[in-house]
Structure formats: structure tokens, C-alpha cells
Amino acid sequence: MIAMALALEPAVLVADEPTTALDVTTQAQILKLIRNLQRNRNMAVMFITHDFGVVADIADQVVVLRHGKVVEEGPASAVFNAPQHDYTKALLAAVPSMDPPARSALDDRAKAVEVIGLDKTYVTSGGWFREDRRVDAAREVNFTILKGETLGLVGESGSGKSSVARLVMRLIEADRGTVRIGETDLTKLAGKALRAERHRIQMIFQDPFASLNPRRKVGHIIADGPIAAGTDPKVAFDRARDLLKMVGLDAGALERYPHEFSGGQRQRIGIARALALEPEIIVADEAVSALDVSVQAQVLRLLEDLKARLGLSMLFITHDLRVAAQICDRIAVMQRGVIVELKPTAQLFAAPEHAYTRELLAAVPGRKERAPAA
């Protein structure tokens, strides 16, 4: 896409959220590329983003917009170090810190999820003249999630973290390995027995725009799962109303469609849908990556509150190490289908042992000072 934008040799390159969905290492590469292009071509760049870490890495001047109006502008150092407007201050305060907060020890808790020796290889046919392509999405993956714990699964794109999430959910089948929920071996179940256990583990999806059926009202989106499981429709809709209140939305949302809500509100609806079947475990697959920092902070607080209130355990998949620092009790780092390091969050950030973990931490935007543009 950058090459296409450069084809007409522009004097100004407009980059609209070009790194939002990227992992930290790819993001760092793209930012470096844009900076080099800017300097080598003496080109101006207008960089649009909700990620203040990226702003700190790439911007010389910063303009802060709210409701279509400029509320603050100035040199990046001035905006970051001495913000003037309350909205700018609120945005900066919402940026997740790289310093993990103190978290309670969970060593004496029972296991909510146990994953043993999970393997998954994707094979793509090469056709007549090429060899088949094999990708190891998971190789001997082992971890546990304790009751009440949030385990983070981090890594760059293609590391296998989303595949592991789907293997744990039984949305795709493993080649080998075991997934236990409590005492139940989920990998040995099929048909009616599997359907009876599925309610125990539910997923919050990455894209709050694509994961909700645009043709269904919110009440049906939340109540459909329990109704399909045999719950009386009236009870299911009453529960949907209660869940909307629990996630910070009013009961009037029941009769509205997903397009009538903001991204953060849609993600709250997705959370309510996941909770409708009263699960024990939530799998959050990049659940806040599409949200701006202020809404992201609200959703993270909501997840923490719901986890404590309902006694949930959580597998939290993310490429954002700042977010992982704030919400995860422990973090597993994945590279090419393998967990290369697994530690309590504070220990992982303070003393990473694996070279890949150190590489991920070093690539987090906003951690290092940048030389001014020439």
C-alpha cells in the first residue's frame, strides 16, 4: 500500500492508521520505513492514529482532534510533556503503562483450563509443480489457566496465538493434544456431549463491527445462544437486559441494531453475548485492538470488573504489550507456534529471558527517544 501511495511521487503522504492492526515488530518496521522515506524524499507525512506510542515515535508536530475540532496542537515534546487541554490529558492518561500493576498471587487456585501437548499444522496444496506448504500453528503447546486468572498470549502476526485460541475453543480441531476445562477433557467430546459443554468457554472477538449480525437486534444477538441451549425466551431476554446493564448499556439497546452503536459499545455488546451462556472461561482474541485508547481503557476496566464479579478466568490474546502489562497475571510468549517463555507479567517485563521476548519489548512504540527529523 505504501508503494502504491508513492507511485505518483507525492509531496505529502497521508497515512491513515497504517499500523493499527499490526504486531509491535511489524509496526516498528513500518514506522522505520515511513521515517526513512520522509527523510530521503524530503516528504511531509500526515500520520493519523489513535496510538500515542506511535505518535511519540514518529511525530514532530501533534494535532489533537475532538468532535471534529482541534483542541490542541504543538511540538510533540510539548504535547506529551505539558498538555494543555483536558481532553489531551485524558487521552494521555488512558495510554496503558509498561509497568505492570501489583497482582494477587494465584498459586493456590484450582486449574480452570489445562492445555497439554497441543499441535496443529496447516497444509496448503502447492499444485502440480510446487511442494505443499506446511505451517506449524502450534507445536507442543502447554499451559494452564488458574481460576480467576488472566493468562496473556502474545506474539507477532503468524505466531499461532489466534490458532491456539481457536483450538482451546474447539472451533478448529487439533492434530494432537488435550484441552481440559476443570475435569472435563474437551478434546474427547463430540456431538451432543460437546454442545453441552461449549457454554463453559466463550469468545470475545477482535472486530466489534464484523462479529455482530447487522440484521439482528441486540436483544436477539445476546439471547439467541441461551434460547438455542433450551432457555425460555422470556428468561433469555430478561437475562440479556441484565447483561446490558452489567456492561454499561441501557435496556433500550435491546431493540436497536449494531450499526447504531459506537465501536466501544459494540464491543460491550460482544462481551454481553459472551456472558449470556454463563461461561467459566472467556477467550478474548484481540478484543481491544480496534479501539482508541480512552475506549480501550474503559473496556479493560470492564473486563477486570466482570472477571472479579463473576469469578471468570480469561485467555487474553493480544499483540499490544502495554495492554498485556495491565490486564494479565501471567504472559505466554509465542513464536512460530511455540511458547518460548511463560512467566508472571511483572517478572517477564523486568527480566525477559528469551531473545524473542526482548525483541518484542524493545519494539513497543514510544519506549525510545527518536532523533528529530532532518
Secondary structure as GFF3:
##gff-version 3
##sequence-region A 1 374
A	DSSP	alpha_helix	2	6	.	.	.	ID=ss1
A	DSSP	beta_strand	12	16	.	.	.	ID=ss2
A	DSSP	alpha_helix	24	41	.	.	.	ID=ss3
A	DSSP	beta_strand	44	48	.	.	.	ID=ss4
A	DSSP	alpha_helix	52	58	.	.	.	ID=ss5
A	DSSP	beta_strand	61	66	.	.	.	ID=ss6
A	DSSP	beta_strand	69	75	.	.	.	ID=ss7
A	DSSP	alpha_helix	76	81	.	.	.	ID=ss8
A	DSSP	alpha_helix	86	94	.	.	.	ID=ss9
A	DSSP	beta_strand	111	124	.	.	.	ID=ss10
A	DSSP	beta_strand	133	146	.	.	.	ID=ss11
A	DSSP	beta_strand	150	154	.	.	.	ID=ss12
A	DSSP	alpha_helix	161	169	.	.	.	ID=ss13
A	DSSP	beta_strand	176	181	.	.	.	ID=ss14
A	DSSP	beta_strand	184	185	.	.	.	ID=ss15
A	DSSP	three_ten_helix	186	188	.	.	.	ID=ss16
A	DSSP	alpha_helix	191	197	.	.	.	ID=ss17
A	DSSP	three_ten_helix	198	200	.	.	.	ID=ss18
A	DSSP	beta_strand	201	204	.	.	.	ID=ss19
A	DSSP	alpha_helix	218	228	.	.	.	ID=ss20
A	DSSP	alpha_helix	233	246	.	.	.	ID=ss21
A	DSSP	three_ten_helix	251	255	.	.	.	ID=ss22
A	DSSP	three_ten_helix	258	260	.	.	.	ID=ss23
A	DSSP	alpha_helix	263	275	.	.	.	ID=ss24
A	DSSP	beta_strand	281	285	.	.	.	ID=ss25
A	DSSP	alpha_helix	293	310	.	.	.	ID=ss26
A	DSSP	beta_strand	313	318	.	.	.	ID=ss27
A	DSSP	alpha_helix	321	327	.	.	.	ID=ss28
A	DSSP	beta_strand	330	335	.	.	.	ID=ss29
A	DSSP	beta_strand	338	344	.	.	.	ID=ss30
A	DSSP	alpha_helix	345	350	.	.	.	ID=ss31
A	DSSP	alpha_helix	355	362	.	.	.	ID=ss32
###
